[in-house]
Structures are given as C-alpha cells and as structure tokens.
Amino acid sequence: MSRLATDQQVIVGRLAVAFAGAGHELYLVGGVVRDILLDRGTPTDLDLATSAHPAQIKAIAARLDHQGLYDVGERFGTIGIVFAGDRGPLPVEITTFRSEQYEPGSRHPAVAYGDAIGDDLARRDVTINAIAVDLRDGGIVDPYYGQADLAMGLLRAVGDPDERFREDPLRLLRVARFVSQLGFAVEAGTLAAMQRQSDMIETVSAERILAEITRLLCGDYADHGLETLLKTGLLGKAMPELRPLADSVHQYEGMHREKDLWEHTKRVVLQSPPRPVVRWAALLHDAAKPLTRSVDCTGEVHFFGHERVGADLAKRLLGRLKADRTTRLAVTRLVDMHLRCASYDATWTDSAVRRLALEAEAILPDLLDLAAADVTSVKAYRQRAAASRVQGLRDHLAKLEEEMALARLQSPLDGNDLMRMFDRRPGKWIAEVKDHLRDLVIDGDLAPDDRDAATRIAGELVAAMDV
C-alpha cells in the first residue's frame, strides 16, 4: 500500500474504514495490484471490489467527502466515486463481488453477485489480474498463484482457458495486449486455447476490437503483441484486411524481401512513437505490398502504388472498426504519403519543402516520425543515410519556419507606405522609422498587422525628425 501516492493512500484508508464500519469487505483488485507488485510506478486507476451491493456503496459514499458519483455500469455492480486528490480529481471504481454467468453465444454476462472475493477473482481473465489486497489487514489473496506467474513473466488464463475465452472472446485480444504492455509470454495451454478459440473474436463488436488493438499497438512490446496475434490466428480474424500481409510471411519463404515484410512491419511499429495514429499508420504502411507485388523481366520485385492501395485498405479497415473520422483520415493520409519524406535530398528547393508541408498540414509531425521509424535495414550505412534524409528534411522545415517567423516580425509599414503617407522622397528616414517599428514588434509592443498604431507612431517619429 505504501507504493500508492499519498492522496491515494488517504482515500483508500478512508474507504476501508467506512466499509468496515458498515460491515462490508473491501479489496484492492485487478491491474492496480498487478502493477504495484511489478513496481511499475504509481498506479493511475484505483479499482476495488466489495461485498456491498450498489445501493449500499452509494449509501456509504454519501457519508464521505467526495466530489460526485458517476455511473460506470451500475447494472453490473460498479459505482464510480470522484475524490479530491493532490493532483486533481481522483476517481475510484468500486464493484460488488461478481459471479457472472454467460449465456452461450452472448457477449454480455448475466450478472450474479458473488458471496466472497474468491467468486470475483474466479471470473477474471488471467492469473496476474486475479490478485486482491484485503484493505482490513493488507493481506494478499491469490488463489490462482498470480504472483508466481508475475515472477515468471507468464500470462495464464484463470482456470479452464477455453471456458474463459468463450465467456468473453475479447479476452483473446486482452491477452495479446498484455503481452505488448508487459513483455510477458503466454503460457502454452492458454496460447493453444487462443488458437482454438480465435474464430470467436468475430463475435466481438468492432469498437471493442479497435480499443484493444490500439492499446496493443501503443505498448512497449508491440512487436511481441503483434506476433501473438499472428501465431494465434487473431491477426487475420480481427483484421481480415491484413491477411495478405500475414500470409506473405509463409508464402514467399524463398524470397528474402517478402519473407522480411512482417518483421519489417513489427519493427517500424516498435520504432515509431507510441501515439495511436502513428502506430496504426506504421502497422498499415506496407500492408498493400502483397497486393501490388510484381516482378520485372530482370527478376526485380516491385510494389508499385502500394501506398495508394494501402491508403484505401487503411480506410476500409478503420472504417469497419468504426474508428473516429479524425483517426481514419490521419492514418489514411499517412499511409498514402509515407514514401514522400524518404525521397528528400539536398537538391529539394524551398518551394518543394513548402509544398510537402502544406499538403501534409496537421499530420506533418506524424509523417516525419513515421519516416524516421521506417528504417529497418541491418546495414549501418543505410540506416545512417535514411536517418540523415529525415533529419535533413526536419532541418529544412525548421529553417523555413524560422524564416517565416522572422518575416512576420517586420514593420507593419514598408517604405512605399511611408513615402505615400508622408509625401517624402526615399532616404535614411525610412530605415529609421521601419527599424523602430520592427523593434516594437519584436518586443511585443506592436502587433505585426496593426497598421493604425504603426501609422500613429510613424507620424510621431517623422514629426520629431522635422523639428
């Protein structure tokens, strides 16, 4: 408990006293316990399980100083309470012990309240998430030896893995996501069950699939998570648009370039910043290569137009998964433009760089990051050359931005304006007035487009010159 932040310790302590006073058990459960035992830093979420039913949770909360309640899923027994924390609002979710019964073929459990924490832990997905801390005495409840699996770095289903995945097929993707986030291996029996049950993922809603895969892509071990999807058959089932990419791993065993296509994709994902849009673009940037493969008369393999075909593929895939419009457009454009930065060299003119920046607009930072990640050659000189191209483009853009910024820091009035206003001939006086106005702009005392104020100030300066 000492690994919680100070404000979390205070709030958990108050809740423990309040629930014990009302005659109810209260446990810290789930990911927060797992992350504390793994020493992954201060947890951000506080999930608790209790013997109290939702109405009783609300009654206990009413006696505490909090900022409000929110409905997480009261029909499933979960009540959210927001407390004032040291770093802002601190939400806590408290769920009644559950013992869910799943109807065959249904994605939604028929909730039955459990009698003890053991009932609740038995319904969880993997053993490392089936650990609880009794807030009465700090004792750890670990009926499925989750601590041992934490020590071994294993993801093992609670009880019968086939039954766990049939209960909620989303757990198939959750296991792969935990691989990506924790770097753990999947226990052999659990992995075999994932392979057997992979067809079930097609019964899960598109939104839930999108959320899990996005979390997987943003993990520190995303390459391992993706490999888990491939090994279990989930890659092609959850994202059928990627079946040609997955199949190409085995289809062209004798051809080095195609054989490396999947490895290249995983490395680009891992090397890109863990932002959802960039990671999705990294996953999909070469997805159309198997669809556009051709061989010329010399035996050279080409993938002409794979970026355009890939953009259409990305649009279909993310549309089917019901991604928001902003994400769909950004990923599609990144896939379509992902080769553009790689062609940069020192001969590019300022206008060519400006055109690229204008075409990319808001996705330009993501496009540069994707281009930097899209270098997986084992040859050091190729890595250096590719990195140099991307850095050269970054430097060129920075130079243009600096020049544009300097151009904006100019006098609102030019020489022609001043000669017309004061009916005077060209001379040193123009530079003196313009320099003074520019200094005011640089100092922030005059807006670059405030011609009225600039005219008044210029008039005062010219009048002083004539004295």
Summary of the structure (lengths in Angstrom):
residues: 467
radius of gyration: 30.3
end to end distance: 79.0
largest distance: 97.2
contacts: 1485
relative contact order: 0.05
helix: 60%
strand: 11%
